[in-house]
Amino acid sequence: MLISLVISFLVSLIISIVIVKLSNKVKKLITDHIHSGIQKFHKTPTPRIGGVAIFIGVFITLAIRDFTNYIPLILASFLAFFSGLFEDLTRKLNPKMRIILTSLGAIIAFLLAGVSIVRVDVLYVDEIFRIGIISLIFTVIAIVGLTNAINIIDGFNGLASMVSISILLAISYVAFKVGDSFVLVYSLVLIGAILGFFILNYPYGLIFLGDGGAYFIGFSIAVMSILLVKKHPEVSAWFAVLVNIYPVYETLFSIYRKKFLRKRSPTSPDGLHLHMLFYKIIVKKLLGIKNPIYRNPATSPLIWVINMIGVISAILFWNNTILCILFILVFIIFYTVVYWQVIYQKLLSR
């Protein structure tokens, strides 16, 4: 299994290097000019197709190891990956179409790979998930939601990739504990591919993950989380929520902030995500404004630490529903308090 991780790492690293080298000669690989906006925090033109390296790294490794068993999952995840990649290169695929393509991928995963939410470990409510259409609807919502959640947190060098690696390590640990080789192998292969990209992404940002990479990773994490819960009754359904609580709550809180506090569309970009506030306020205070290039990579570790509250709790209490729910609430309270404290600091600095 570790050999598979190494193979995916090397393939991803090599392709990432090739992309960086080619981008210096093939200017069409750099599409910064069509992606300017409030969420842009870099000035040097940079290729944002790191997802290509990760996807190919996973694809080749699984093809070498045991491709037949993973074909349905690769087909399903490709739709999410392609929708993001097309947006990276053209910026001509609107959010609704990306959601539709990702939803189709989730339906394929449901029908061909058996990826379905069958329980939430709540008395009486679990009976509802025995109805196929109900299970399908919630499965699609969960996969599409987490796919977009990983994309939302992809704001600074290494942020989304290291958050994803830590989540996948937790999933790998639980998969190992319950003897699930399918989930374990796929998670380790994906970790290796992300690491290959990470070396060139952090700290200097020579290549970016892009929507394609974020969508592929988010889709895969969602599928692994759902399969682990479905196949193993001893794994709490709330483990899947707790291990992903940072990207999930970041997304839900952003929807609340935009729709109810700012009276804007939930899909409209803004500069008030927690990682952006850390960059503008906390890291700026720590490092000053003379060297802004260092503020980007310095922001990510702060979020990594916050993410680990959920990840470590999930590793410790993966088979205990009550404690999983308790630490979900702990994270929500902690995140919310930190967020408003940072906002308060911003108001004081004016």
N, C-alpha and C positions, 0 to 999 in steps of 0.2 A: 504493500500500500504506500509506503514511504517512497518507493521507487517511482510510483505514479505521480506523487507530489513533485518529485525532483524533475521528472520529464516535463510536466506541465509548466513548472517554473522556468526551465531552460528554453522551452519553445516560446513562451510568452516574453521572456527577456530578450531573446534574439529578435523576435518580430517587433518588439517595442523599439529596440535599437535601430532596426531597419527603417521603421516609420519616422523616427527622429532624423536619421540621416537623409532619407528621401525628401522630407519636408523642407530641407534646405535647398533642394533642387527643384522639386515639384511644388510650386506655390499653391496649387489647387488643394493640396492636403491641409492647408491652413485656412480656416474659415472664420477667423476672428472678426473680420469686417462685417459679417452678417449676424454676429452674436453679441454685439455691444449692448450694454444695458446696465441696470442698477446692480446686478449681481456679478458684474465683472470686476475682478480684483487683481488683474495682471496687465502688464503693458507690452511685454515681449510676445510677438506672434508665436503661437504654440499650436501644434496639432492636437485636436480633441477627439482622436479616434483610437484611444488606448483600448477601448472595448474590443477592437478587432484582434489585438494580441491576446487578450484574455479568452475570447470566444474560441479562437483557433487553438490556443494552448489546451483548453478543455477538450475540444473536438478531437484533436490528434491523439491526445493521451487516452481518451476513452476508446478511440478507434483501435489503438494498439492493444488495449487491455481487454475490453469486453463490450464492443460497440452495440451488439444486438440488443442487449438489455436496456441500453440507454437511448436507443433511436427515438422512441416516443417523446422523451424528455427533451432531447436536442431539437427535434422538430417544433415542439411547443415553445421552447425558449427562443428559438430563432426569430419568431414573429415579433416578440418584444425587442430583441436585439436589433433587428432590421429597422423597426419603426424608429428607434432612437438614433441609429446610425444614419438613416436617411435624413433625419432632422439635423444631425450634426453637420452633414455635408451640404445641405440645401436650405435648411430652415423653411421648408415648404410643406411640412406635415403638421397640421394644427393639432392641438391637444386632444380633441375629440377623436380624430382618426387614430392617434397613437393609443388611446384608451381602447378603441374598437379592436385594433390589431393585438394588443396585449390580452384583451378579453378572449379573442379567438384562440390565442395560445393557451390560455387557462382552460378553455373548453376542451381543447385537444389533450391537455394534460389530464383532465378529468376523465375523458372517454378512453384514451389509449394507455395512460400510465397509472390509472387508478388513484389519481391525486384528488382526494375529496375530504371535506370536513365532515366527520361522522359524529362528533361529540364536542361539547364544551364543558363537560363535567359539572353541569348544573341540573339538579333534580327536575324532572319533567320536561325541561327544555330539550334534553338530548333526544327525546322521542321524536321531536320535529325533524331532526336531521336524518331520520330513517326514510323520509320522503325524498326521493331522488332529486326532484326539481329544486327543493329547498336547499339541499346539500350543494347542488350545482351553483345556485345563486350566491350563497355565502362563500363558496370556494373561489368563484370568480372575483367577488368583491375583495376578499383577503389577498389574493395574488396580485390583482391590479393595484390595490392599495399599497402593499409593501414594495412593489416594483417602483411606484412613483415616490414612495417615501425615501428610498435609497437615493433617488435622483435629487430630491429636495435637499438632502444633507450634503450633496456633493458641491461644496462651496470653496474649499481650500485644499492646497496640496496635501495629499495623504489622508484627508479627513474621512471620506466615504469608504475608501479602500481599507484602511485600518479598522474602522468600525465594523466593516463586513467580515474581515478576517477574524476579529474577536468573536463575532456572532457565530461564524462557521466553526471556530474551534470549540465553542460550547456545544454546538450541534454534533460535532464529531465525537466529543467526549461522551455525550449521552448515547449516541449511536453505538459506540464501542461498549458501553456498559450494558446495553440491551442486545448486543450481538447483531446489529443491523449493518451488514457489509455494504449493501447498496447505497444507503445514505452516507455511510462513513467514507467509502471510496469517492463518491461524487464530491462530497464536502472537501476532502483533502486535495483532490485534483483542482477544484476551484480555488482553494487557498493558495496552492502553488502558482496557479496562473496569475492571481492577483498580486502575489509577491513579486513575480517577474516584472510586472508593470510598475509596482510600487517603488522599486529601486530607481527608476528614472523619473518618477513623479514626485518623490519626496527626498530631500526638501526643496530642490530647485525647480520643480515643475517643468521638466523638459517635454513632457507629454501629459495630456489630460485624459481623464476617464471618458468624458463625453456622455451624452444621453444613452448611446448604445451600450456602453460598458455598465453604466448604472442600472439600466433596465435589465440587462442580462443577469447581473449579480442579484438584484432585488427579486427578480422572478425566480431564480434558482434557490435563494434563501427561503422564499415563501414556500416553494414546493417541498424542500427538504424538511422544513418545520412541520408542514401538514402531514407528510408521509410518516414522520417519526411518531406523531401523535396517533395517527390512524392505525398503524401497524402494531403499536405497543401500548396496551391498556395501562401499563404501569407508569407511563410517561404522562404527566398532567397536561391537559389541554392548555392550561394557563402557562406552561413552560414556553410554548410557542409565542405567547404574548410577551412574557417577561424578558426573554432573550432578545426580542426585537423592540423593546419598549422605547428606546431612545428615538429611532427613526419614526416609529408609529406615533408616539406622543408629539414629536416635533411637527408632524404632518397635521394631526388633529388640532393642535394648539394654533398652528398657522391658519387653518381654515376658520377657527373661531375668531382669531385676531382680525383676519381680513374681512370676513362676512359680517360679524356682529359688532366689532369695535371700530373698524375703519370703513364699513359699508362699501366694500369692494368685492369684486369677483374673487372667489377662492383660488382661481387659477392665475390671477394676475401676480406678477413678481413684485416683491418689495424687499427692502433692505433691513428688515427687522427680525430675521431668524436669529436664534441664539448665537450661532457661530459668527454671524455678521456683527452682532453687538459686541461680542468678545473682541473681535478684530478692531472695531472702531473705538472701543472704550478701554477695556481691560488691558489688552496687549499694547495698545497705543501708550497707555500710562506707564507700562513696564519698560518698553523699549524706546519710547519717544517717537518722533516723526521724521528724524533724519534718515533713517534706513528702513523705508517701508517694505523693501523686499524681504526683510526678515520677519515682518509681522505676519505674513501669509503662513509660512510653515510653523511659526510659533503659536498660531491659533489652534491648530489641529490637536495637539496633545491635551489641551484643556478640555476639549470635547471628548477625546478618547477616555479621559478619566471619568467624566460624567457617564458615558456609555457603559463603562465597566461596572457601575452600580447594578445595572440590570443584568449584565452578562454573568458576573460572579454570583449573584443571587440565584440566577437560573441554573448555574452549574451545581450549586449547593443544594437546591430545593427542587430539582427537576421532577421528582416523584411525589411532591407534597402540594396539593392544590391550594390549601389554606395559606401556606407560607408564600406561594407564588403570587397569589392575589394580594397578600399583605405587602410584599415588596414592590408590586406594581403601584400600589397606592403610595408607598414611601417614595418611589421615584417620581411620581406625578407631583407630589407635594414639594419635593426637593427641587425639581426642575422649575416649577411655577414660582417658588420663592426666589430662586436664583435669577430667573428671568426678570421679575419685577424689581429686584434689587439693582440689576444692571441698568434697567430703564431709569431707575431713580438716580443712579450715578450720572447717567447721561443728562438728566434734567438739571442736576447740580452743576454740571460743567458748563452749562450755557451762560 
